[in-house]
Amino acid sequence: MMTYFSDYSKKRFAILVLIVSISGFSQGMLLPLISIIFERDGVSSALNGLNATGLYIGTLLISPFIEQPLRKWGY
């Protein structure tokens, strides 16, 4: 069975993809900048790695809890 989506649904999906793309791009550009700043300030590479790791672990930990608010209020 084929499912057809309305133009409204397609636009909402395109907006969501755009927001996720911008977010990923900005995060990808920010991590190297933070790394350079930390290196100049004398922060060890281990702490710098923990910073990046913490960012991704935080994202993974919050993911299961964000579903209900998204269903309730939308994005």
LINPE-V450467 format. One record per helix or strand. SS is the DSSP state (h for helix, s for strand). FROM is the first residue (numbers start at 1). LEN is the number of residues. Records with the same first field share a line. If there is no record, write none. Layout:
# LINPE-V450467
SS=FROM-LEN / FROM-LEN
This chain:
# LINPE-V450467
h=7-34 / 45-29
